Amino acid sequence: MELYGAIEAGGTKFLCAVGTGPGDLRAVVRIPTTTPEETLGRVVAFFRGFRSELRAIGVGAFGPLDLNPNSPAFGTIPTTPKPGWSGVNLLKPLQEAFRIPIRLETDVNAAALGEGCWGAAQGLETFVYLTVGTGIGGGAIVHGRLLHGALHPEMGHIRIPHDRERDPFPGVCPFHGDCLEGLASGPALEARWGQSPESLPEDHPGWELEAEYLALGLIDILCVLVPERIILGGGVMQNRSLFPRIRWWVKELLKGYLPAPVLRGDLDDYIVPPALGDQAGLLGALALAMDKAPLG
């Protein structure tokens, strides 16, 4: 039987699996992200158990990443706050161990692909997947193709209005301070309020500020791409009370501009959680392996 491998490579864990689709995702293993040598060694060891059946492996990874196949650093993480991982090539150990196609994408582009193939964006040609968790990142499919430019999208680092009198919090991004990620990621919530997002009660005023900041970021993305749907995933979005707040703020900030039919009404079907839940990234990596990812 032909099988495909999937790797969701994150800063805290690597999820690995083999299968043929959402209904056939087997042997899922969680590998803590420690040193590159140990982590990637365990990944290779896992897939060796399926060597005779594997046809390809897809990798959705934290970044930034060099995704240019013509670059000598293709497959490398150029720089990252994760200690020891700057300059690491994610593809090389897999390519050396397996003589099969190894396909690489950002974790958020992979999640977008998964939702397009099997989730909340099926049948759509232009949509955005934004994850709000330890960081904020966005992937996009535009006219049916994964969006790439000179690099991959970095939606978490767009700049949004920040009223420092109302919110004196400086932000947590080591590069920009108060970019979207600096103000609205999970670590930003914890640093601002002194407790983890999971422990903040739903009526805490921090959630309204969080919804406003996320809506400001979505407005920027919306005005550039005008996607047919926006999917919001990640740990922070486990607080489902954020969705109606964000939808309200988006309507309020748009002021009736962009008269697209999808932006009428209450936006319940426009700004949505991932239908694949926390498996969007892993299934997106599987879709990469199955070569379901036309590139821009």
N, C-alpha and C positions, 0 to 999 in steps of 0.2 A: 504494500500500500504506500502511495506517495504521501509524505508528510512535509509540512513547512514549519520552520522554526520562527519564534517571535521573542524579541528581547525588548523590554521596557527598561531603559537604563536611567536610573535616577540618582540623585545625590545621596540618598539614604539607603536605597535598595535597588537591586536588579531583579526584575521578574522575568522568568524564562518559561517558555511553553512550546509544545508542538501541537499541531492539529491541522484542520482543513477549513475551519470557519467557526462562527460563534457557537454552533451546536456541537462542535467537536474540538474543544480546547482541553488538551489532556496533559498530565504530568507537569502541572504548574509548580514551579519552585521559586522560592524567595531567597535571594543571596544578599547579605548585607554589603553595602558599599564600603569597603575598607581600602586597602592599597590597590592600585591597578593590577599588580602582578597576582595578588591573591584573588581578587574579584573576577578578573577576566579568566584566570586559570580555572576557577570553579564553573564559570559559564561554559568554557570549552569542554570541561569534563562532563557536564550535563548533556550537551548535545552529542558527545561521542557515543552515548548510549543509543542514539537513533541514527548513527552514521549511514547505515545501509538504506534507510528509508527517506532521509532528508533530501529535498530537492533545492531548497534555498532557505536563507535566514534573513529576516527583516529586523532592523534595529531602530527603535525610536529613542533618542538619547537627549539628556540634558546638554546644554551648550554654554557658550556658543560653539558652533561646529564649522569646520571647513568642509563644505559640501560640493566644492568644485572638482569634478573628476579630472580636470586638467592640471590641478594644483599638485605640487610635490607633497603638500601637507594634507591631501585629501583624507578625510576620516579622522582628523586630529581635533582635539579640544584645544584651541590656541591658549586661552587663559580662563581660569575659573576660580572662584573663592574656595572650591573644594580642595583641601590640602593634598598635594601630590598628584593631582590630575591634570594640571596645566601641561600642555605639550604631549599628552598621551594620545596615541592612535588607537581608536576603538576597533578599526577594521583589521589591522594587521594580524593579531592573534587568531582571529576567526578565519581569515584568508589562508593563513599558514596551516591551520588544522583541517580545513575543509575545502575541497576543490569544487565548490558550488557557488552560485551567485550569493553575495552578501550585499544587502541594500540598506542604506543608512538615511535617516531623516531626523529632524528635531522631534522631540517627544510630543510637542503640541501639533506639529504638522501631521504626525502619525495619528494622533487622537482625532484630528479633523478628518483624516482619511477613513478611519474606522467608523466614525459617525456617518460619513457619506456613503460608505458601503452598506452598513448594517444598522445604523442608528437613526438619530433625530434629523439627519440631513439627507436621507434617501430621496433621490429624485430631484435634488437641488443642484444647481451649477455653481452658485457663488454663495459661500457662507463662511463664517468665522467660528473657530473654537478658541475660547479664552479660558485658561486655567488660573485660578486664584488660590494660592496655597503658600508654600514656603517662599515662592516667588510668584511673579505674574508673567505669563507668556501667552502668545497667541499664534495660532496657525490659521491659514486661510486657503481655501480652494476657490479660484476665480475662473469662471467659464470652464469648469471641470478639470482644472489643472492646479497642482500645488503651487503656491506662490513663492517664488524666489526672485531676488534681485542680485545686486552685487554680493549680498549675504542673505541669510534667511530673515524673515520679519522679527523684530524685537518690540512687540507691542507693549510689553510691560514697562518700557522705558520712555514712553511718550510723556510729554510735559503737560500737566493740567493746571488749571487755576488753583492757587493755594493762598487763602486769606490767612496770613500769619497772626492777625489780631484775634480772629475767631478760633483758629487752630494753630497755636504756636509750635506744635510738634515739628521738628526739623526734617523728619523722614529717616529711613534706615538704609537707603541705597548707598553703597560705598562710592559710587561714581557720580550720582546726581542728587543725592539727598532726597528731595521731594518730588521725584517722578511718580508715575502711577504705582509702580512696585514699592517705592519708598514710602508711600502714604497708605497703601491699601492692601499690602500683602499680609499674610498671617503674622510674620515677625513684626510688622509695623503695628498691627493691632495689639500684640502683646506688649511691645515697648511703650506704646502710648497709654494703655489702660492698666498695665501691671498684672495682667492675667491672660491666659491663653484664650483664643477665640472660642474654643470648646466650652470654656467655663463662663463666658459672658452671657448673662440672661438675655432673652429675646427682646425685652423692653429696655435694654441698656441703650443710652443715647449714642454709643459708639456705632451701633448698627445703622442708624440713619446717616451718620457722616460717611460710613463705609459705602452705603448705597449711593450717596451723592457722588463720591469720588469715582466709583466704578462707572456710574452713568456718564460722568464727564469724559472718562476714557472711551467709553463706548460711542459717545457722540463723535469724537475725533475719528474713530475707526469707521463709523457709519457714514460720515460725510466723505470719506475717501473711497470706500469700496461699495457702499450701499448694498450690503449683503442681503440675501433673501431670508436668512435666519442667523441668529447669534446664539451659540451654545456656551453656557457657562459651567465649567467644572472645577474640580479642585477642592481641597479640604475646607476652605472658608465657605464655599458655596453649599456645604452640607447644611448650613443654616438656611432652610427653605424660606424663612420670612424675608430674606434679602430679595428674592425674586419680585414680589409685588412692589417693594420699595424702589428697586432699580427701574422697573417698568414705569412707575409713576414719574421718577426723576427724568428718565429719557424723554417721555412725552412733554414734561414741563420745560426741559432745556431745548427741545426741538422747536417749540412754539409754532407748530403747524407746518414747518418747513419740510422739504423732501416729501412731496405728496404721493409717495408710492403706496399702492394698495396694501402692502404688508405692514405699513406703519400706521394704518388706521385702527381705531378701536383700542382695546386695553393691552395689546402686545403679549397676551398670554401665549400665543402660538409663535411669537417672534423671538422673544428672549426666553430660552428654555434650558433645562438641565440636560445633560447627556443621557440619551436613551440607553447607552451601554454602561452607564454608571462608572465605577472605578476600573472597568476593563477596557475603556475606550482606547487608552494608549497601547495596551498589550494587543488588542485586536487590530489596531491600526498597524502595529509592527507585523502582524500576521498578514494583513492586506499588502503591505510592502513586499513581503516574501513571495506572495502570490502574484506579484507584478500588477497590482491594481492601482498603481500610482503614476498617472501621466504627469510629467514635470513641466513647469513653465519655462 
